[in-house]
Amino acid sequence: MAFIISLVVAYLLGSLSSSSLLAKFAGMPDPRESGSGNPGATNVLRSGNKKQALFVLLGDMAKGFLAIMIALIFGVRGGSLGVIAIAATAGHMFPVFFGFKGGKGVATALGTLIVISLPSALISVIVWAAVLFFTRFVSLASMVALIAAVILTAVTGSASVTFFYLILAALVIWRHKDNIERLRKGNESKFDLSLIMGKKGNAKSSSASPAPEKAAEPAPASEEKPSDDKQD
């Protein structure tokens, strides 16, 4: 019974859309109405709102994190935690509260992995960042990171969940099927790293430009000395 309750709670947590909740209660733009229409942090970041993108990322990760923590509180252990991770991620992908139209599930999957195997999560993030840096493709970085997570769980003492993370990775990759097709055709959009690294400003353009010249002030009128010849 504890496992079933944890499973349902995980799916319902995953079904909560961080971006939509922020749009409704914090007055932030709804990413489903702009860009790719994806409610994930990447689409939000592409709109230029770094603060909202960070909140969405943390919110999506928190769903997976809390799902596993609640399962642990209910006494769920071992490979069953992998099933809970799938439920939370599936909730994000197919949210019951939003017409079963959700995101790709990468951040939520990472949130579950943080609890189950923190070393695997940290290394997966490094892998994601490295692939993104060299290719500029968020989709490719996400898929490679999930594949790395599967391998890492097997070698970092969390082998009991490896099979379930393999299923989870396959689910995430399937959600990227349109991205895979665009990658194959060579028209996948590249991510602008300046959105997270910051743009370099022009090299002191303001100080290099010459200061405007001041208008020449009229010379003071010379005072005429009274002639010594003039007598009152």
Secondary structure in CASP SS format (residue, H / E / C, confidence):
PFRMAT SS
TARGET T0000
AUTHOR 0000-0000-0000
METHOD secondary structure of the structure
MODEL  1
M C 1.00
A H 1.00
F H 1.00
I H 1.00
I H 1.00
S H 1.00
L H 1.00
V H 1.00
V H 1.00
A H 1.00
Y H 1.00
L H 1.00
L H 1.00
G H 1.00
S H 1.00
L C 1.00
S C 1.00
S H 1.00
S H 1.00
S H 1.00
L H 1.00
L H 1.00
A H 1.00
K H 1.00
F H 1.00
A C 1.00
G C 1.00
M C 1.00
P C 1.00
D C 1.00
P H 1.00
R H 1.00
E H 1.00
S C 1.00
G C 1.00
S C 1.00
G C 1.00
N C 1.00
P C 1.00
G C 1.00
A H 1.00
T H 1.00
N H 1.00
V H 1.00
L H 1.00
R H 1.00
S C 1.00
G C 1.00
N C 1.00
K H 1.00
K H 1.00
Q H 1.00
A H 1.00
L H 1.00
F H 1.00
V H 1.00
L H 1.00
L H 1.00
G H 1.00
D H 1.00
M H 1.00
A H 1.00
K H 1.00
G H 1.00
F H 1.00
L H 1.00
A H 1.00
I H 1.00
M H 1.00
I H 1.00
A H 1.00
L H 1.00
I H 1.00
F C 1.00
G C 1.00
V C 1.00
R C 1.00
G C 1.00
G C 1.00
S H 1.00
L H 1.00
G H 1.00
V H 1.00
I H 1.00
A H 1.00
I H 1.00
A H 1.00
A H 1.00
T H 1.00
A H 1.00
G H 1.00
H H 1.00
M H 1.00
F C 1.00
P C 1.00
V H 1.00
F H 1.00
F H 1.00
G C 1.00
F C 1.00
K C 1.00
G C 1.00
G C 1.00
K C 1.00
G C 1.00
V H 1.00
A H 1.00
T H 1.00
A H 1.00
L H 1.00
G H 1.00
T H 1.00
L H 1.00
I H 1.00
V H 1.00
I H 1.00
S C 1.00
L H 1.00
P H 1.00
S H 1.00
A H 1.00
L H 1.00
I H 1.00
S H 1.00
V H 1.00
I H 1.00
V H 1.00
W H 1.00
A H 1.00
A H 1.00
V H 1.00
L H 1.00
F H 1.00
F H 1.00
T H 1.00
R C 1.00
F C 1.00
V H 1.00
S H 1.00
L H 1.00
A H 1.00
S H 1.00
M H 1.00
V H 1.00
A H 1.00
L H 1.00
I H 1.00
A H 1.00
A H 1.00
V H 1.00
I H 1.00
L H 1.00
T H 1.00
A H 1.00
V H 1.00
T C 1.00
G C 1.00
S C 1.00
A H 1.00
S H 1.00
V H 1.00
T H 1.00
F H 1.00
F H 1.00
Y H 1.00
L H 1.00
I H 1.00
L H 1.00
A H 1.00
A H 1.00
L H 1.00
V H 1.00
I H 1.00
W H 1.00
R H 1.00
H C 1.00
K H 1.00
D H 1.00
N H 1.00
I H 1.00
E H 1.00
R H 1.00
L H 1.00
R H 1.00
K H 1.00
G C 1.00
N C 1.00
E C 1.00
S C 1.00
K C 1.00
F C 1.00
D C 1.00
L C 1.00
S H 1.00
L H 1.00
I H 1.00
M H 1.00
G C 1.00
K C 1.00
K C 1.00
G C 1.00
N C 1.00
A C 1.00
K C 1.00
S H 1.00
S H 1.00
S H 1.00
A H 1.00
S C 1.00
P C 1.00
A C 1.00
P C 1.00
E C 1.00
K C 1.00
A C 1.00
A C 1.00
E C 1.00
P C 1.00
A C 1.00
P C 1.00
A C 1.00
S C 1.00
E C 1.00
E C 1.00
K C 1.00
P C 1.00
S C 1.00
D C 1.00
D C 1.00
K C 1.00
Q C 1.00
D C 1.00
END
